[in-house]
Amino acid sequence: MSATILIVEDNLNIRRFIRTTLQLEGYRVNEAGTLRDSLASTQIETPDLIVLDLALPDGSGWEFLSAMQARPETRRAPILVLTASADPGMADRVRAAGATEFLTKPIAAAELVARVRAALDTLTQE
């Protein structure tokens, strides 16, 4: 059974790129473009991994990270934060908030797939 990945990204073109890239690798993909939709999606189905943009139109990825850490069923899901911010301290802040990885946009398809595989491999080894 392939892993289910939730993409939380408000930019439709970026979301489409991520979805297509991951589906071509055999992953099941769910999508959300807002904080509200992403939280609702995790209530319907717990994802195995989440790709998260920090800038959302109705809130922030920080709120999403906090909500995921507060729920036992989502606390273990790896979260790959994908953002345009190049702030040098951002990687440490997102990891402290519960994210597994910090990636900057734009990202190459091969790097995205490699990071997703690595995060899922770590999860299965626990």
C-alpha positions as CSV (number, residue, x, y, z in Angstrom):
1,M,0.0,0.0,0.0
2,S,1.4,3.4,-1.0
3,A,1.8,6.3,1.5
4,T,-0.8,9.0,1.6
5,I,0.6,12.5,1.3
6,L,-1.2,15.7,2.1
7,I,-0.1,18.8,0.2
8,V,-0.9,22.1,2.0
9,E,-0.2,24.8,-0.5
10,D,-2.3,27.8,-1.6
11,N,-0.5,28.3,-5.0
12,L,-2.3,26.1,-7.5
13,N,0.6,25.7,-9.8
14,I,3.0,24.7,-7.1
15,R,0.4,22.3,-5.6
16,R,-0.1,20.8,-9.1
17,F,3.6,20.3,-9.6
18,I,4.0,18.6,-6.2
19,R,0.9,16.4,-6.8
20,T,2.0,15.3,-10.2
21,T,5.6,14.6,-9.0
22,L,4.4,12.5,-6.1
23,Q,1.7,10.7,-8.0
24,L,4.2,9.6,-10.6
25,E,6.1,8.0,-7.8
26,G,3.0,6.0,-6.8
27,Y,2.0,8.0,-3.8
28,R,-1.7,8.8,-3.0
29,V,-2.1,12.6,-2.7
30,N,-4.6,14.8,-1.0
31,E,-4.6,18.5,-1.4
32,A,-5.6,21.6,0.6
33,G,-5.1,25.2,-0.3
34,T,-6.1,26.8,3.1
35,L,-5.5,26.2,6.7
36,R,-9.1,25.3,7.3
37,D,-9.2,22.7,4.5
38,S,-5.9,21.2,5.6
39,L,-7.1,20.7,9.2
40,A,-10.4,19.2,7.9
41,S,-8.5,16.9,5.6
42,T,-6.4,15.5,8.5
43,Q,-9.7,14.8,10.4
44,I,-11.0,12.7,7.5
45,E,-7.8,10.8,6.8
46,T,-4.5,10.9,8.7
47,P,-1.8,11.4,6.2
48,D,1.5,9.5,6.3
49,L,3.4,12.6,5.4
50,I,2.6,16.3,4.9
51,V,4.2,18.9,2.5
52,L,3.4,22.3,4.1
53,D,3.7,25.8,2.9
54,L,3.9,28.3,5.8
55,A,2.0,31.1,4.1
56,L,-1.7,30.3,3.8
57,P,-4.6,32.7,2.9
58,D,-6.6,32.0,6.1
59,G,-3.9,31.4,8.6
60,S,-0.3,30.1,8.8
61,G,1.6,26.9,8.5
62,W,2.7,27.6,12.1
63,E,-0.9,27.1,13.3
64,F,-1.1,23.8,11.3
65,L,2.2,22.6,12.8
66,S,0.8,23.3,16.3
67,A,-2.5,21.5,15.5
68,M,-0.6,18.5,14.2
69,Q,1.6,18.3,17.3
70,A,-1.5,18.5,19.6
71,R,-3.1,15.4,18.1
72,P,-1.7,12.0,18.9
73,E,-2.8,10.5,15.5
74,T,-0.9,13.2,13.5
75,R,2.1,13.9,15.8
76,R,4.3,11.2,14.1
77,A,3.5,12.2,10.5
78,P,6.6,13.7,8.9
79,I,6.1,17.3,7.9
80,L,8.2,18.8,5.1
81,V,7.9,22.6,5.2
82,L,8.3,24.0,1.7
83,T,8.6,27.8,1.7
84,A,10.0,30.7,-0.3
85,S,11.6,32.1,2.9
86,A,15.4,32.0,2.9
87,D,15.7,33.2,6.5
88,P,18.7,31.4,7.9
89,G,17.1,30.7,11.3
90,M,13.8,29.3,9.7
91,A,15.0,25.7,9.5
92,D,15.6,25.6,13.3
93,R,12.3,27.3,14.1
94,V,10.2,24.9,11.9
95,R,12.0,21.8,13.4
96,A,11.4,23.1,16.9
97,A,7.7,23.5,15.9
98,G,7.5,19.9,14.9
99,A,8.5,19.8,11.2
100,T,10.9,17.1,9.9
101,E,12.4,19.0,7.0
102,F,12.8,22.6,5.8
103,L,12.9,23.0,2.0
104,T,13.0,26.2,0.0
105,K,11.1,27.0,-3.2
106,P,11.7,26.4,-6.0
107,I,12.5,22.7,-5.5
108,A,13.5,20.2,-8.1
109,A,11.2,17.2,-8.5
110,A,14.1,14.8,-7.8
111,E,15.0,16.5,-4.5
112,L,11.4,16.6,-3.4
113,V,11.0,12.8,-4.1
114,A,14.3,12.1,-2.3
115,R,13.2,14.0,0.8
116,V,9.8,12.4,0.8
117,R,11.3,8.9,0.5
118,A,13.9,9.6,3.3
119,A,11.2,10.9,5.7
120,L,8.9,7.9,5.0
121,D,11.9,5.5,5.4
122,T,12.7,7.0,8.7
123,L,9.1,6.6,9.8
124,T,9.0,2.9,8.8
125,Q,12.3,2.2,10.7
126,E,10.9,3.5,14.0
